[in-house]
Amino acid sequence: MADLFIIGGGINGCGIARDAAGRGVSVILAEQGDLAQATSSSSTKLFHGGLRYLEYFEFRLVREALEERETLLAAMPHISWPMRFVLPWHSDMRFDNDTPTSRLLGLVMPWMKGRRPAWLIRLGLFLYDTLGGRKILPATRTLDLRTDPAGKPLQPKFRHAYEYSDCWIEDARLVVLNARDAQARGARIMVQTRVISATRTGDHWQVVTNGPDGPATHHARALVNAGGPWVGDIIRNVARINSTEGVRLVRGSHIVTRKLYDHDRCYFFQGTDGRIIFAIPYEQDFTLIGTTDQDHQGAPKEAVCTDEERDYLLAFASKYFAKPVTRDDVVWTYSGVRPLYNDGAKSATAATRDYVLSLDQTGGAPLLNVFGGKITTYRRLAESALEKLKPFFPGLQGKWTAHQPLPGGNFPVDGVADLTACLKSVHPYLSDYHAARLIRAYGTEAATMLGDARSLADLGRDFGATLTEAELRWLMTHEYARCAADVVWRRSKLGLRLTPLQIAAIDDHMTTRLTATPAAE
Ligand SMILES: Cc1cc2nc3c(=O)[nH]c(=O)nc-3n(C[C@H](O)[C@H](O)[C@H](O)COP(=O)(O)OP(=O)(O)OC[C@H]3O[C@@H](n4cnc5c(N)ncnc54)[C@H](O)[C@@H]3O)c2cc1C
């Protein structure tokens, strides 16, 4: 019998699995598809405090997220790095008229008519700089866009901007590295394994799964429902529990365009509809633009960026860039569904982004349901989840994840250039792009993956865009990859550079390998 059975291999399920396994709890995790296949690979990929949540007075969430940025950065300097955000200011920018701040301002300064005054943005950024105890990330500064290179791609009417700090995170890799670390600490991670039913039996849960080897039954003292957008479905149809708690499914879509500008900073654009979007340098040759906020009606896995959402993002960005961004610039889109706790907010934008952990003990063995949350707060959410479960595991060890690197992350925050140079000195046949990509993906483990290869030929077949047979083997053996989509859209974003034919060849290769060695991982 296991201590904990976790449903869902997104960031929350894998984060809880890692934390629990490191405290001596025996863990089984089941993911119905690939790790991070749902919301956790569809985010804007920021470790951020959420500047806009200040307008909703979400101070607890913002403080916790701001504190987390640097803790997480230090634990994974390969897959996370500091970013500077340029926020152009213009008098047209409006609030969402439903925020507590806009209502307050409407009372005391009615003549502003919903406009966001510059002093308020400066106050928000002052709070943003100070709330989270910043040590590594630089502070906010003002920019003159007429002279600063950040002004060059923008329309000339934008003359002033603020520049502040947040961090980038490779969201899907974060999930996989948490799963790997959980496994290294004793957890059992099952992919392509759907939980069909969970039934309280005496003092424990009986969980039935259907995976690659067919149906199986597991027993566990406690159950965690980290099903993300499926959290409500799992409560009602898997655990068959009546509950009034609801999840609000809010879809967010992104577009990826050809690179729109030449510097490495991001833009934070405010709209006249009260919303904000980001434009972010992406995968060296591209720009990521998002996101939208739409209540989502269909099944979570059917979320796609609609034509309306794409056109909305294009029009929004074109209000800022000097050269309009058009449909022809778009090379890829993706969409995800936020599993928000339903707090009854009027608009999807206003629904709380904070997480709620609800413990159900009716009838014995505990069930912990996870609602909402941010990628940024996953580690704190996992700590809170274990705090809730502590009464059921009396000998539970204390918190430990704050200063423990994830696999490959055991090097200094500013050590990427040195590590890349070191890898190139041992493997001089790697191009600069290839070496940098491997260090950003695998950190100190890149050298282990390459082993004693002396030439590109030693890495086996070349599948294109620097993806080699050796890397594929690593992803299948150590990172739970089972098909090409796992590799080219989640473990990496090489799908942006590979042709459909090349992706099909990767699929064929993986299928052959899986048939020959089904026990990989
Ligand atoms: C557009 C968008 C932008 C975002 N941007 C950011 C950002 O920049 N920064 C940030 O901090 N946060 C961001 N977020 C929020 C963040 O992405 C989510 O809070 C987080 O990914 C939720 O993770 P999760 O593990 O709860 O859900 P998921 O990642 O969806 O994982 C749930 C998993 O459960 C599995 N599952 C469901 N049912 C079963 C079953 N019966 N059996 C087995 N497995 C099952 C699913 O397949 C899925 O993989 C964003 C979200 C969206 C949608």
The ligand as an SDF file (V2000), in Angstrom:
LIG
                    3D

 53 58  0  0  0  0  0  0  0  0999 V2000
   -2.7810   30.7930  -20.9220 C   0  0  0  0  0  0  0  0  0  0  0  0
   -2.1710   30.5570  -19.5800 C   0  0  0  0  0  0  0  0  0  0  0  0
   -1.0600   31.3020  -19.1970 C   0  0  0  0  0  0  0  0  0  0  0  0
   -0.4810   31.0810  -17.9620 C   0  0  0  0  0  0  0  0  0  0  0  0
    0.6610   31.7600  -17.6520 N   0  0  0  0  0  0  0  0  0  0  0  0
    1.2580   31.5410  -16.4650 C   0  0  0  0  0  0  0  0  0  0  0  0
    2.4970   32.1720  -16.1830 C   0  0  0  0  0  0  0  0  0  0  0  0
    3.1010   32.8690  -17.0210 O   0  0  0  0  0  0  0  0  0  0  0  0
    3.0370   31.9820  -14.9610 N   0  0  0  0  0  0  0  0  0  0  0  0
    2.4460   31.1870  -14.0250 C   0  0  0  0  0  0  0  0  0  0  0  0
    2.9870   31.1100  -12.9230 O   0  0  0  0  0  0  0  0  0  0  0  0
    1.2910   30.5310  -14.2800 N   0  0  0  0  0  0  0  0  0  0  0  0
    0.6970   30.6680  -15.4910 C   0  0  0  0  0  0  0  0  0  0  0  0
   -0.4550   30.0040  -15.7970 N   0  0  0  0  0  0  0  0  0  0  0  0
   -1.0620   29.1080  -14.7890 C   0  0  0  0  0  0  0  0  0  0  0  0
   -0.4290   27.7160  -14.8040 C   0  0  0  0  0  0  0  0  0  0  0  0
   -0.1220   27.3040  -16.1140 O   0  0  0  0  0  0  0  0  0  0  0  0
   -1.3870   26.7010  -14.1740 C   0  0  0  0  0  0  0  0  0  0  0  0
   -1.8030   27.1670  -12.9300 O   0  0  0  0  0  0  0  0  0  0  0  0
   -0.7470   25.3400  -13.9580 C   0  0  0  0  0  0  0  0  0  0  0  0
   -0.1160   24.8790  -15.1340 O   0  0  0  0  0  0  0  0  0  0  0  0
   -1.7900   24.3300  -13.5140 C   0  0  0  0  0  0  0  0  0  0  0  0
   -1.1390   23.0890  -13.3400 O   0  0  0  0  0  0  0  0  0  0  0  0
   -1.9310   21.7990  -12.9010 P   0  0  0  0  0  0  0  0  0  0  0  0
   -0.9290   20.7610  -12.5660 O   0  0  0  0  0  0  0  0  0  0  0  0
   -2.9130   22.1400  -11.8390 O   0  0  0  0  0  0  0  0  0  0  0  0
   -2.8080   21.3950  -14.1790 O   0  0  0  0  0  0  0  0  0  0  0  0
   -2.3840   20.6450  -15.5280 P   0  0  0  0  0  0  0  0  0  0  0  0
   -1.0690   21.0650  -16.0190 O   0  0  0  0  0  0  0  0  0  0  0  0
   -3.5160   20.7800  -16.4720 O   0  0  0  0  0  0  0  0  0  0  0  0
   -2.2520   19.1220  -15.0850 O   0  0  0  0  0  0  0  0  0  0  0  0
   -3.3590   18.3010  -14.7950 C   0  0  0  0  0  0  0  0  0  0  0  0
   -3.0660   16.9350  -15.3830 C   0  0  0  0  0  0  0  0  0  0  0  0
   -4.0100   15.9960  -14.8870 O   0  0  0  0  0  0  0  0  0  0  0  0
   -4.1770   15.0040  -15.8780 C   0  0  0  0  0  0  0  0  0  0  0  0
   -5.3970   14.2430  -15.6170 N   0  0  0  0  0  0  0  0  0  0  0  0
   -6.6710   14.7190  -15.6060 C   0  0  0  0  0  0  0  0  0  0  0  0
   -7.5420   13.7100  -15.3460 N   0  0  0  0  0  0  0  0  0  0  0  0
   -6.8040   12.5790  -15.1740 C   0  0  0  0  0  0  0  0  0  0  0  0
   -7.1320   11.2260  -14.8800 C   0  0  0  0  0  0  0  0  0  0  0  0
   -8.3960   10.8240  -14.7110 N   0  0  0  0  0  0  0  0  0  0  0  0
   -6.1140   10.3280  -14.7730 N   0  0  0  0  0  0  0  0  0  0  0  0
   -4.8140   10.7120  -14.9440 C   0  0  0  0  0  0  0  0  0  0  0  0
   -4.4680   11.9850  -15.2240 N   0  0  0  0  0  0  0  0  0  0  0  0
   -5.4350   12.9150  -15.3380 C   0  0  0  0  0  0  0  0  0  0  0  0
   -4.2210   15.8160  -17.1630 C   0  0  0  0  0  0  0  0  0  0  0  0
   -3.9190   15.0360  -18.3010 O   0  0  0  0  0  0  0  0  0  0  0  0
   -3.1850   16.9080  -16.8980 C   0  0  0  0  0  0  0  0  0  0  0  0
   -1.9180   16.6170  -17.4860 O   0  0  0  0  0  0  0  0  0  0  0  0
   -1.0480   30.1430  -17.0510 C   0  0  0  0  0  0  0  0  0  0  0  0
   -2.1530   29.3880  -17.4510 C   0  0  0  0  0  0  0  0  0  0  0  0
   -2.6880   29.5700  -18.7200 C   0  0  0  0  0  0  0  0  0  0  0  0
   -3.8180   28.7050  -19.1740 C   0  0  0  0  0  0  0  0  0  0  0  0
  1  2  1  0
  2  3  1  0
  2 52  2  0
  3  4  2  0
  4  5  1  0
  4 50  1  0
  5  6  2  0
  6  7  1  0
  6 13  1  0
  7  8  2  0
  7  9  1  0
  9 10  1  0
 10 11  2  0
 10 12  1  0
 12 13  2  0
 13 14  1  0
 14 15  1  0
 14 50  1  0
 15 16  1  0
 16 17  1  0
 16 18  1  0
 18 19  1  0
 18 20  1  0
 20 21  1  0
 20 22  1  0
 22 23  1  0
 23 24  1  0
 24 25  2  0
 24 26  1  0
 24 27  1  0
 27 28  1  0
 28 29  2  0
 28 30  1  0
 28 31  1  0
 31 32  1  0
 32 33  1  0
 33 34  1  0
 33 48  1  0
 34 35  1  0
 35 36  1  0
 35 46  1  0
 36 37  1  0
 36 45  1  0
 37 38  2  0
 38 39  1  0
 39 40  1  0
 39 45  2  0
 40 41  1  0
 40 42  2  0
 42 43  1  0
 43 44  2  0
 44 45  1  0
 46 47  1  0
 46 48  1  0
 48 49  1  0
 50 51  2  0
 51 52  1  0
 52 53  1  0
M  END
$$$$
